[in-house]
Amino acid sequence: MIRDTSSAAAVSPFLPTEGIHNLRDYGGYAVPGGGRVKTGLLFRSGQHMEASDADLELLHRLDIRTVIDLRGVSERAGFPCRRHPDFAAQVIAHDGETSSSPPHEGGGGRVEMTPAKARERMLAVYRRMPVNPAMIAMFTRYFEALATREGGSLVHCFAGKDRTGIAASLLLHVLGVHRDDVVAEFLRTNDAPTRDILERQSLPRMEAHYGTIAPEALRNLMGVLPEYIETYFAEVTRDHGSVDAYLAAKLGVDEARKERLRARLVA
């Protein structure tokens, strides 16, 4: 497949926020045949506990009708999302935990978090994700919702970069987006203008476990690297032969569902 290099949007996909990290539209990418993933329907972000009233008004204007919350029960209890007074979207969430010891929760005792340890910690997250039953269940529900529900959707976790990043990447793959653009969208998290929000929400908890974290190690924990997503794809390809075989076998995304998603989300 030849990549349409005009696919990268000239206008920033990030929406201005005061208390939500990494809120952006992940549409707009080119697909084979001259089409593009629709904009104004697919949004992603971190959690909304500190969403300002202005942030809630912005979300309300986006007419989001489905929210896929990839966090587990303890994260949702510890960081409850604020909602607009007229919030009426359906929220899809897992009745249990979805990640064991996510980076923002610390864990593992008080150790020196070097850049190498931070990178390996994150790679372990991506190695586990393809076989995590909770994430398989949530990604299945994500695809089902996007194939069957009308209107816009928002998928988020805590930071909106790992679980959310893989959800968005898998959808873009299904829609036919070139792998280079899928990776570019994943890496766009590093350009989010709201890193201070994420640090405010998670750094104190992390430093309680690890002590002071060096800047490069912090970048590995709070940002994303190309090898994160490549590790995920390598794991599913090793175990299933291809990403598409994994999607069909584990997430219910067969050819009929792919066509339904493309009909809804590509113009």
Contacts in CASP RR format, 6 or more apart in sequence:
PFRMAT RR
TARGET T0000
AUTHOR 0000-0000-0000
METHOD contacts of the structure
MODEL  1
MIRDTSSAAAVSPFLPTEGIHNLRDYGGYAVPGGGRVKTGLLFRSGQHME
ASDADLELLHRLDIRTVIDLRGVSERAGFPCRRHPDFAAQVIAHDGETSS
SPPHEGGGGRVEMTPAKARERMLAVYRRMPVNPAMIAMFTRYFEALATRE
GGSLVHCFAGKDRTGIAASLLLHVLGVHRDDVVAEFLRTNDAPTRDILER
QSLPRMEAHYGTIAPEALRNLMGVLPEYIETYFAEVTRDHGSVDAYLAAK
LGVDEARKERLRARLVA
1 32 0 8 1.000
1 178 0 8 1.000
3 30 0 8 1.000
3 178 0 8 1.000
3 180 0 8 1.000
3 181 0 8 1.000
4 30 0 8 1.000
4 34 0 8 1.000
4 178 0 8 1.000
6 30 0 8 1.000
7 28 0 8 1.000
7 29 0 8 1.000
7 30 0 8 1.000
7 36 0 8 1.000
7 177 0 8 1.000
7 178 0 8 1.000
7 181 0 8 1.000
8 181 0 8 1.000
8 184 0 8 1.000
9 28 0 8 1.000
13 24 0 8 1.000
13 25 0 8 1.000
13 26 0 8 1.000
13 27 0 8 1.000
13 188 0 8 1.000
14 22 0 8 1.000
14 23 0 8 1.000
14 24 0 8 1.000
14 191 0 8 1.000
14 192 0 8 1.000
14 193 0 8 1.000
14 194 0 8 1.000
15 23 0 8 1.000
15 24 0 8 1.000
15 25 0 8 1.000
15 43 0 8 1.000
15 58 0 8 1.000
16 58 0 8 1.000
17 23 0 8 1.000
17 51 0 8 1.000
17 52 0 8 1.000
17 55 0 8 1.000
17 58 0 8 1.000
17 194 0 8 1.000
17 197 0 8 1.000
18 51 0 8 1.000
18 52 0 8 1.000
18 54 0 8 1.000
18 55 0 8 1.000
19 48 0 8 1.000
19 50 0 8 1.000
19 51 0 8 1.000
19 52 0 8 1.000
19 55 0 8 1.000
19 194 0 8 1.000
19 197 0 8 1.000
20 45 0 8 1.000
20 46 0 8 1.000
20 47 0 8 1.000
20 48 0 8 1.000
20 50 0 8 1.000
20 51 0 8 1.000
20 55 0 8 1.000
20 194 0 8 1.000
20 197 0 8 1.000
21 45 0 8 1.000
21 46 0 8 1.000
21 47 0 8 1.000
21 159 0 8 1.000
21 160 0 8 1.000
21 192 0 8 1.000
21 194 0 8 1.000
21 195 0 8 1.000
21 197 0 8 1.000
21 198 0 8 1.000
21 201 0 8 1.000
22 44 0 8 1.000
22 45 0 8 1.000
22 46 0 8 1.000
22 159 0 8 1.000
22 160 0 8 1.000
22 161 0 8 1.000
22 189 0 8 1.000
22 192 0 8 1.000
22 194 0 8 1.000
22 198 0 8 1.000
23 43 0 8 1.000
23 44 0 8 1.000
23 45 0 8 1.000
23 46 0 8 1.000
23 55 0 8 1.000
23 194 0 8 1.000
24 43 0 8 1.000
24 44 0 8 1.000
24 45 0 8 1.000
24 188 0 8 1.000
24 192 0 8 1.000
25 39 0 8 1.000
25 40 0 8 1.000
25 42 0 8 1.000
25 43 0 8 1.000
26 37 0 8 1.000
26 42 0 8 1.000
26 43 0 8 1.000
26 44 0 8 1.000
26 168 0 8 1.000
26 172 0 8 1.000
26 185 0 8 1.000
27 36 0 8 1.000
27 37 0 8 1.000
27 38 0 8 1.000
27 39 0 8 1.000
27 40 0 8 1.000
27 41 0 8 1.000
27 42 0 8 1.000
27 172 0 8 1.000
28 36 0 8 1.000
28 37 0 8 1.000
28 38 0 8 1.000
28 39 0 8 1.000
29 36 0 8 1.000
29 37 0 8 1.000
29 172 0 8 1.000
29 175 0 8 1.000
29 177 0 8 1.000
29 178 0 8 1.000
29 181 0 8 1.000
29 185 0 8 1.000
30 36 0 8 1.000
30 177 0 8 1.000
30 178 0 8 1.000
30 181 0 8 1.000
31 37 0 8 1.000
31 175 0 8 1.000
31 176 0 8 1.000
31 177 0 8 1.000
31 262 0 8 1.000
31 266 0 8 1.000
32 176 0 8 1.000
35 266 0 8 1.000
35 267 0 8 1.000
36 266 0 8 1.000
36 267 0 8 1.000
37 172 0 8 1.000
37 175 0 8 1.000
37 177 0 8 1.000
37 265 0 8 1.000
37 266 0 8 1.000
38 265 0 8 1.000
38 266 0 8 1.000
38 267 0 8 1.000
40 62 0 8 1.000
40 152 0 8 1.000
41 151 0 8 1.000
41 152 0 8 1.000
41 153 0 8 1.000
41 265 0 8 1.000
42 152 0 8 1.000
42 153 0 8 1.000
42 168 0 8 1.000
42 171 0 8 1.000
42 265 0 8 1.000
43 62 0 8 1.000
43 64 0 8 1.000
43 152 0 8 1.000
43 153 0 8 1.000
43 154 0 8 1.000
43 155 0 8 1.000
44 154 0 8 1.000
44 155 0 8 1.000
44 156 0 8 1.000
44 160 0 8 1.000
44 164 0 8 1.000
44 165 0 8 1.000
44 167 0 8 1.000
44 168 0 8 1.000
45 154 0 8 1.000
45 156 0 8 1.000
45 160 0 8 1.000
45 164 0 8 1.000
46 156 0 8 1.000
46 157 0 8 1.000
46 158 0 8 1.000
46 159 0 8 1.000
46 160 0 8 1.000
46 161 0 8 1.000
46 164 0 8 1.000
46 198 0 8 1.000
47 71 0 8 1.000
47 75 0 8 1.000
47 79 0 8 1.000
47 81 0 8 1.000
47 156 0 8 1.000
47 157 0 8 1.000
47 158 0 8 1.000
47 159 0 8 1.000
47 160 0 8 1.000
47 201 0 8 1.000
48 55 0 8 1.000
48 59 0 8 1.000
48 81 0 8 1.000
48 82 0 8 1.000
48 83 0 8 1.000
48 156 0 8 1.000
49 78 0 8 1.000
49 79 0 8 1.000
49 80 0 8 1.000
49 81 0 8 1.000
49 82 0 8 1.000
49 201 0 8 1.000
50 82 0 8 1.000
50 197 0 8 1.000
50 200 0 8 1.000
50 201 0 8 1.000
51 59 0 8 1.000
51 81 0 8 1.000
51 82 0 8 1.000
56 82 0 8 1.000
56 83 0 8 1.000
56 84 0 8 1.000
56 87 0 8 1.000
57 84 0 8 1.000
59 84 0 8 1.000
59 154 0 8 1.000
60 84 0 8 1.000
60 86 0 8 1.000
60 87 0 8 1.000
62 152 0 8 1.000
62 154 0 8 1.000
63 151 0 8 1.000
63 152 0 8 1.000
64 89 0 8 1.000
64 151 0 8 1.000
64 152 0 8 1.000
64 153 0 8 1.000
64 154 0 8 1.000
65 88 0 8 1.000
65 89 0 8 1.000
65 90 0 8 1.000
65 149 0 8 1.000
65 150 0 8 1.000
65 151 0 8 1.000
65 152 0 8 1.000
65 153 0 8 1.000
66 89 0 8 1.000
66 90 0 8 1.000
66 92 0 8 1.000
66 145 0 8 1.000
66 146 0 8 1.000
66 149 0 8 1.000
66 151 0 8 1.000
66 152 0 8 1.000
66 153 0 8 1.000
66 154 0 8 1.000
67 89 0 8 1.000
67 90 0 8 1.000
67 91 0 8 1.000
67 92 0 8 1.000
67 153 0 8 1.000
67 154 0 8 1.000
67 155 0 8 1.000
67 156 0 8 1.000
68 92 0 8 1.000
68 93 0 8 1.000
68 138 0 8 1.000
68 141 0 8 1.000
68 142 0 8 1.000
68 145 0 8 1.000
68 153 0 8 1.000
68 154 0 8 1.000
68 155 0 8 1.000
68 156 0 8 1.000
68 167 0 8 1.000
69 76 0 8 1.000
69 81 0 8 1.000
69 91 0 8 1.000
69 92 0 8 1.000
69 93 0 8 1.000
69 156 0 8 1.000
69 157 0 8 1.000
70 94 0 8 1.000
70 98 0 8 1.000
70 135 0 8 1.000
70 138 0 8 1.000
70 142 0 8 1.000
70 155 0 8 1.000
70 156 0 8 1.000
70 157 0 8 1.000
70 163 0 8 1.000
70 164 0 8 1.000
70 167 0 8 1.000
71 79 0 8 1.000
71 93 0 8 1.000
71 98 0 8 1.000
71 156 0 8 1.000
71 157 0 8 1.000
71 158 0 8 1.000
72 93 0 8 1.000
72 94 0 8 1.000
72 96 0 8 1.000
72 97 0 8 1.000
72 98 0 8 1.000
72 99 0 8 1.000
72 134 0 8 1.000
73 94 0 8 1.000
73 95 0 8 1.000
73 96 0 8 1.000
73 97 0 8 1.000
74 97 0 8 1.000
75 98 0 8 1.000
75 102 0 8 1.000
75 105 0 8 1.000
75 157 0 8 1.000
75 158 0 8 1.000
76 93 0 8 1.000
79 158 0 8 1.000
79 201 0 8 1.000
89 154 0 8 1.000
90 145 0 8 1.000
90 149 0 8 1.000
92 138 0 8 1.000
92 141 0 8 1.000
92 142 0 8 1.000
92 145 0 8 1.000
94 134 0 8 1.000
94 137 0 8 1.000
94 138 0 8 1.000
96 134 0 8 1.000
97 134 0 8 1.000
98 132 0 8 1.000
98 134 0 8 1.000
98 135 0 8 1.000
98 138 0 8 1.000
98 157 0 8 1.000
98 163 0 8 1.000
99 125 0 8 1.000
99 132 0 8 1.000
99 134 0 8 1.000
99 135 0 8 1.000
99 157 0 8 1.000
99 163 0 8 1.000
100 128 0 8 1.000
101 107 0 8 1.000
101 108 0 8 1.000
102 125 0 8 1.000
102 158 0 8 1.000
102 162 0 8 1.000
103 121 0 8 1.000
103 122 0 8 1.000
103 125 0 8 1.000
103 162 0 8 1.000
103 202 0 8 1.000
103 206 0 8 1.000
103 221 0 8 1.000
103 222 0 8 1.000
104 158 0 8 1.000
104 159 0 8 1.000
104 201 0 8 1.000
104 202 0 8 1.000
104 205 0 8 1.000
104 206 0 8 1.000
105 205 0 8 1.000
106 205 0 8 1.000
106 206 0 8 1.000
106 208 0 8 1.000
106 209 0 8 1.000
106 210 0 8 1.000
107 209 0 8 1.000
108 209 0 8 1.000
109 209 0 8 1.000
109 210 0 8 1.000
110 209 0 8 1.000
110 210 0 8 1.000
110 211 0 8 1.000
111 117 0 8 1.000
111 209 0 8 1.000
111 210 0 8 1.000
112 210 0 8 1.000
112 211 0 8 1.000
113 121 0 8 1.000
113 206 0 8 1.000
113 210 0 8 1.000
113 211 0 8 1.000
113 213 0 8 1.000
113 214 0 8 1.000
113 217 0 8 1.000
113 221 0 8 1.000
114 214 0 8 1.000
114 217 0 8 1.000
115 214 0 8 1.000
115 216 0 8 1.000
115 217 0 8 1.000
115 219 0 8 1.000
115 220 0 8 1.000
117 217 0 8 1.000
118 213 0 8 1.000
118 216 0 8 1.000
118 217 0 8 1.000
118 218 0 8 1.000
118 220 0 8 1.000
118 221 0 8 1.000
119 220 0 8 1.000
119 225 0 8 1.000
119 227 0 8 1.000
121 220 0 8 1.000
121 221 0 8 1.000
122 162 0 8 1.000
122 220 0 8 1.000
122 221 0 8 1.000
122 225 0 8 1.000
122 228 0 8 1.000
123 227 0 8 1.000
123 228 0 8 1.000
123 231 0 8 1.000
125 162 0 8 1.000
125 228 0 8 1.000
126 162 0 8 1.000
126 166 0 8 1.000
126 228 0 8 1.000
126 229 0 8 1.000
126 231 0 8 1.000
126 232 0 8 1.000
126 235 0 8 1.000
127 231 0 8 1.000
127 232 0 8 1.000
127 235 0 8 1.000
129 135 0 8 1.000
129 162 0 8 1.000
129 163 0 8 1.000
129 166 0 8 1.000
129 232 0 8 1.000
129 235 0 8 1.000
130 136 0 8 1.000
130 232 0 8 1.000
130 235 0 8 1.000
130 236 0 8 1.000
130 239 0 8 1.000
130 246 0 8 1.000
130 250 0 8 1.000
131 235 0 8 1.000
131 239 0 8 1.000
135 163 0 8 1.000
135 166 0 8 1.000
136 250 0 8 1.000
136 251 0 8 1.000
138 163 0 8 1.000
138 167 0 8 1.000
139 166 0 8 1.000
139 167 0 8 1.000
139 170 0 8 1.000
139 251 0 8 1.000
140 250 0 8 1.000
140 251 0 8 1.000
140 252 0 8 1.000
142 155 0 8 1.000
142 167 0 8 1.000
142 171 0 8 1.000
143 170 0 8 1.000
143 171 0 8 1.000
143 174 0 8 1.000
143 251 0 8 1.000
143 252 0 8 1.000
143 253 0 8 1.000
143 257 0 8 1.000
143 261 0 8 1.000
145 153 0 8 1.000
146 153 0 8 1.000
146 171 0 8 1.000
146 261 0 8 1.000
146 264 0 8 1.000
146 265 0 8 1.000
147 257 0 8 1.000
147 260 0 8 1.000
147 261 0 8 1.000
147 264 0 8 1.000
148 260 0 8 1.000
155 164 0 8 1.000
155 167 0 8 1.000
155 168 0 8 1.000
156 164 0 8 1.000
157 163 0 8 1.000
157 164 0 8 1.000
158 201 0 8 1.000
158 202 0 8 1.000
159 198 0 8 1.000
159 202 0 8 1.000
159 222 0 8 1.000
160 189 0 8 1.000
161 189 0 8 1.000
161 222 0 8 1.000
161 223 0 8 1.000
161 224 0 8 1.000
162 224 0 8 1.000
162 228 0 8 1.000
165 186 0 8 1.000
165 189 0 8 1.000
165 224 0 8 1.000
165 229 0 8 1.000
166 229 0 8 1.000
166 232 0 8 1.000
168 185 0 8 1.000
168 186 0 8 1.000
169 182 0 8 1.000
169 183 0 8 1.000
169 185 0 8 1.000
169 186 0 8 1.000
169 229 0 8 1.000
169 232 0 8 1.000
170 243 0 8 1.000
170 247 0 8 1.000
170 251 0 8 1.000
171 261 0 8 1.000
171 265 0 8 1.000
172 181 0 8 1.000
172 182 0 8 1.000
172 185 0 8 1.000
173 179 0 8 1.000
173 182 0 8 1.000
173 243 0 8 1.000
173 247 0 8 1.000
174 247 0 8 1.000
174 253 0 8 1.000
174 258 0 8 1.000
174 261 0 8 1.000
174 262 0 8 1.000
175 261 0 8 1.000
175 262 0 8 1.000
175 265 0 8 1.000
175 266 0 8 1.000
176 262 0 8 1.000
177 185 0 8 1.000
182 229 0 8 1.000
183 226 0 8 1.000
183 229 0 8 1.000
183 230 0 8 1.000
186 224 0 8 1.000
186 228 0 8 1.000
186 229 0 8 1.000
187 224 0 8 1.000
187 226 0 8 1.000
189 223 0 8 1.000
189 224 0 8 1.000
190 223 0 8 1.000
190 224 0 8 1.000
192 198 0 8 1.000
195 222 0 8 1.000
198 222 0 8 1.000
199 222 0 8 1.000
202 222 0 8 1.000
203 213 0 8 1.000
203 218 0 8 1.000
206 213 0 8 1.000
206 221 0 8 1.000
207 213 0 8 1.000
213 221 0 8 1.000
233 243 0 8 1.000
236 242 0 8 1.000
236 243 0 8 1.000
236 246 0 8 1.000
237 243 0 8 1.000
237 246 0 8 1.000
239 246 0 8 1.000
240 246 0 8 1.000
240 249 0 8 1.000
240 250 0 8 1.000
247 253 0 8 1.000
248 254 0 8 1.000
253 261 0 8 1.000
END
